[in-house]
């Protein structure tokens, strides 16, 4: 799909070497989110999830920034929309966040430049966040009277309660190093080596079982709201499923041969 004004694709989709690369393609607008970008992201995630050859998914931004949040037109729409229209709009973003978690492959945010507001929410929703040293993260919504409401469900699971409170009530930006220190990002990579280090990190998944990774991702998020005992019981069921998989049987056979 192309932008009605610029005539170019707003989300680029490319698959190479078992990696699906989803690139927000509005660099002139700091890759700001709007209805079209959100729908294209959801469509691309579904496409990658249905491709048996894809082992990992990368979400990145074209140009200097990852994503600056909602664009001006989207903000204007919010201010003028009815309750029903705002509800539909919010549900669409909720579907994107939920889809990232239900997608079977690891979804990795490769963050360069700014990841702010909804853009920071998008990065936070991914399974892994790899940040360039120059990256900046923040939820500045409170400064315009808005609330990063859905993002809180994700943020509260990533960082401590007190750090979450500080981030969403002050709206200050933090550095990539601080994002890693509080658990919002996984690791910091020097800007000069960013693309190479991202590729090297993803190559590690070529040495794992894609079926086992998919089951692990599903269980990890499924046990969020469970009691300890229920989580263990759920683990029993998934443990048996993994044992019966072809990947596991072949992996055990290879291990025993080496021994």
C-alpha positions as CSV (number, residue, x, y, z in Angstrom):
1,X,0.0,0.0,0.0
2,X,1.2,3.5,-0.7
3,X,0.7,6.8,1.0
4,X,-2.0,8.8,-0.8
5,X,0.0,12.0,-0.7
6,X,3.6,10.9,-1.3
7,X,2.8,7.9,-3.4
8,X,5.3,5.6,-1.7
9,X,4.9,2.6,0.6
10,X,4.6,3.6,4.2
11,X,5.9,0.2,5.5
12,X,8.5,-1.7,3.5
13,X,8.5,-5.5,3.6
14,X,11.5,-7.6,2.7
15,X,12.5,-11.2,3.4
16,X,16.1,-12.3,3.1
17,X,18.0,-15.2,4.8
18,X,14.9,-16.1,6.9
19,X,14.6,-12.6,8.3
20,X,11.5,-10.4,7.6
21,X,12.4,-6.8,7.7
22,X,9.6,-4.3,8.4
23,X,10.7,-0.7,7.8
24,X,8.6,2.3,8.7
25,X,9.0,4.4,5.6
26,X,8.1,8.0,6.5
27,X,11.5,9.5,7.3
28,X,10.4,13.0,6.4
29,X,7.8,12.7,9.3
30,X,10.2,10.8,11.6
31,X,8.3,7.7,10.8
32,X,5.2,8.9,12.7
33,X,2.3,6.6,13.2
34,X,-1.1,7.0,11.5
35,X,-3.9,4.7,10.6
36,X,-2.2,3.5,7.4
37,X,1.1,2.7,9.1
38,X,-0.6,0.7,11.8
39,X,-2.7,-1.3,9.4
40,X,0.4,-1.9,7.2
41,X,2.4,-3.1,10.2
42,X,-0.4,-5.5,11.2
43,X,-0.6,-6.8,7.6
44,X,3.2,-7.3,7.4
45,X,3.3,-9.1,10.8
46,X,0.6,-11.5,9.7
47,X,2.4,-12.1,6.4
48,X,5.7,-12.8,8.2
49,X,4.0,-15.1,10.8
50,X,2.4,-17.1,8.0
51,X,5.7,-17.6,6.2
52,X,7.3,-20.9,7.3
53,X,10.7,-19.7,6.1
54,X,10.8,-16.6,8.4
55,X,12.6,-17.2,11.7
56,X,12.9,-13.6,13.0
57,X,11.2,-10.3,12.3
58,X,12.9,-6.9,12.6
59,X,11.0,-3.6,12.9
60,X,13.1,-0.5,12.1
61,X,12.6,3.0,10.9
62,X,13.9,4.6,7.7
63,X,16.2,7.6,8.1
64,X,17.4,9.1,11.4
65,X,14.6,8.0,13.7
66,X,12.7,4.8,14.7
67,X,9.3,6.4,15.3
68,X,8.2,9.7,16.8
69,X,4.7,8.6,17.7
70,X,1.4,9.8,16.2
71,X,1.7,12.4,13.4
72,X,0.0,15.8,13.5
73,X,-2.9,14.7,11.4
74,X,-3.5,11.7,13.7
75,X,-3.4,14.0,16.7
76,X,-5.9,16.4,15.1
77,X,-8.2,13.5,14.3
78,X,-8.1,12.4,17.9
79,X,-9.0,15.9,19.2
80,X,-12.0,16.0,16.9
81,X,-13.2,12.4,16.9
82,X,-16.3,11.1,18.6
83,X,-16.2,8.5,21.4
84,X,-16.9,5.7,19.0
85,X,-14.3,6.9,16.5
86,X,-11.6,7.2,19.2
87,X,-12.6,3.7,20.5
88,X,-12.1,2.2,17.1
89,X,-8.8,4.0,16.7
90,X,-7.5,2.8,20.1
91,X,-8.5,-0.7,19.4
92,X,-6.6,-0.7,16.2
93,X,-3.4,0.1,18.1
94,X,-4.2,-2.5,20.7
95,X,-4.5,-5.1,18.0
96,X,-1.0,-4.2,16.8
97,X,0.5,-4.6,20.2
98,X,-1.3,-7.9,20.8
99,X,-0.3,-9.2,17.3
100,X,3.4,-8.7,18.1
101,X,3.0,-11.0,21.1
102,X,1.0,-13.6,19.3
103,X,3.3,-13.7,16.2
104,X,5.2,-17.0,16.5
105,X,8.7,-15.5,15.7
106,X,10.8,-13.2,17.8
107,X,10.0,-9.6,16.9
108,X,13.0,-7.3,17.3
109,X,12.9,-3.5,17.4
110,X,16.1,-2.0,15.9
111,X,16.0,1.5,17.4
112,X,18.0,4.3,15.9
113,X,17.4,7.9,16.9
114,X,14.1,8.7,18.7
115,X,11.5,6.2,19.8
116,X,8.9,8.5,21.4
117,X,5.2,8.2,22.5
118,X,3.5,5.6,20.4
119,X,6.9,4.9,18.8
120,X,8.3,4.0,22.2
121,X,5.2,1.9,22.8
122,X,5.8,0.1,19.5
123,X,9.4,-0.7,20.5
124,X,8.4,-1.7,24.0
125,X,5.8,-4.1,22.5
126,X,8.5,-6.0,20.6
127,X,10.0,-9.1,22.2
128,X,13.5,-7.6,22.0
129,X,14.8,-4.1,21.8
130,X,18.3,-3.4,20.3
131,X,19.2,0.3,20.6
132,X,21.9,2.4,18.9
133,X,23.9,4.3,21.5
134,X,22.4,7.6,20.2
135,X,18.8,6.3,20.6
136,X,16.4,8.1,22.8
137,X,13.2,6.7,24.5
138,X,10.3,8.5,26.1
139,X,6.6,8.7,26.7
140,X,5.9,12.5,26.5
141,X,2.1,12.1,26.2
142,X,1.4,13.6,29.6
143,X,2.8,16.9,28.3
144,X,-0.2,17.3,26.0
145,X,-2.8,15.9,28.4
146,X,-2.8,12.4,26.9
147,X,-2.2,9.1,28.6
148,X,-0.1,6.2,27.2
149,X,-2.8,3.9,28.5
150,X,-2.2,0.7,26.5
151,X,1.5,1.0,26.7
152,X,1.3,0.8,30.5
153,X,0.3,-2.9,30.2
154,X,3.6,-3.5,28.4
155,X,5.8,-1.0,30.3
156,X,4.7,-2.4,33.7
157,X,6.0,-5.8,32.6
158,X,9.3,-4.4,31.4
159,X,10.4,-2.1,34.2
160,X,9.8,-1.6,37.9
161,X,6.6,0.1,39.1
162,X,8.4,3.2,40.3
163,X,10.4,3.6,37.0
164,X,7.2,3.1,35.0
165,X,5.5,5.8,37.1
166,X,8.4,8.2,36.5
167,X,8.5,7.6,32.8
168,X,4.8,8.1,32.1
169,X,4.1,11.0,34.5
170,X,7.1,13.1,33.8
171,X,7.4,12.3,30.1
172,X,11.2,12.8,30.0
173,X,13.4,11.2,27.4
174,X,16.1,8.7,28.5
175,X,19.2,7.5,26.8
176,X,19.8,4.0,25.3
177,X,22.1,3.2,28.2
178,X,19.5,4.1,30.7
179,X,16.8,2.1,28.8
180,X,19.0,-1.0,29.1
181,X,19.7,-0.3,32.8
182,X,16.0,-0.2,33.7
183,X,15.0,-3.1,31.4
184,X,13.3,-1.2,28.6
185,X,15.9,-2.3,26.1
186,X,18.1,-5.4,25.8
187,X,21.4,-4.0,24.7
188,X,23.2,-0.9,23.3
189,X,25.1,-1.0,20.1
190,X,27.6,1.6,18.8
191,X,26.0,3.5,15.9
192,X,28.9,2.8,13.6
193,X,28.5,-1.0,13.9
194,X,24.7,-1.0,14.4
195,X,23.6,-2.9,11.2
196,X,26.4,-5.4,11.4
197,X,25.7,-6.1,15.1
198,X,22.0,-6.5,14.5
199,X,22.7,-9.1,11.8
200,X,25.2,-10.9,14.1
201,X,22.6,-11.0,16.9
202,X,19.9,-12.4,14.7
203,X,22.2,-15.1,13.3
204,X,22.0,-16.7,16.8
205,X,18.4,-17.7,16.0
206,X,19.7,-19.7,13.0
207,X,21.2,-22.1,15.6
208,X,17.9,-22.6,17.6
209,X,14.8,-24.6,16.9
210,X,12.1,-22.2,15.4
211,X,9.4,-24.5,16.8
212,X,10.9,-24.4,20.3
213,X,11.3,-20.6,20.2
214,X,7.7,-20.2,19.1
215,X,6.5,-22.4,22.0
216,X,8.7,-20.6,24.4
217,X,7.4,-17.2,23.4
218,X,3.8,-18.4,23.6
219,X,4.3,-19.8,27.2
220,X,6.3,-16.8,28.4
221,X,3.5,-14.4,27.7
222,X,0.7,-16.8,28.5
223,X,1.8,-17.2,32.2
224,X,1.8,-13.4,32.8
225,X,-1.5,-13.5,34.8
226,X,-1.3,-17.0,36.1
227,X,-0.5,-18.2,39.7
228,X,2.7,-20.1,40.2
229,X,0.9,-23.4,40.3
230,X,-1.1,-22.7,37.2
231,X,2.0,-21.6,35.4
232,X,3.7,-24.9,36.3
233,X,0.7,-26.9,35.0
234,X,0.7,-24.9,31.8
235,X,4.4,-25.6,31.6
236,X,3.8,-29.4,31.9
237,X,1.4,-29.3,28.9
238,X,3.9,-27.3,26.8
239,X,6.8,-29.5,27.9
240,X,5.0,-32.6,26.5
241,X,4.2,-30.7,23.3
242,X,7.8,-29.9,22.8
243,X,9.0,-33.4,23.6
244,X,6.7,-34.8,20.9
245,X,7.9,-32.3,18.2
246,X,10.1,-33.3,15.3
247,X,12.6,-30.7,16.2
248,X,13.1,-32.1,19.7
249,X,13.3,-35.7,18.6
250,X,15.9,-34.9,15.9
251,X,17.8,-32.6,18.3
252,X,18.1,-35.3,20.9
253,X,19.2,-37.8,18.2
254,X,22.0,-35.4,17.1
255,X,23.1,-34.8,20.7
256,X,23.3,-38.5,21.5
257,X,25.3,-39.2,18.3
258,X,27.8,-36.6,19.3
259,X,28.1,-38.1,22.8
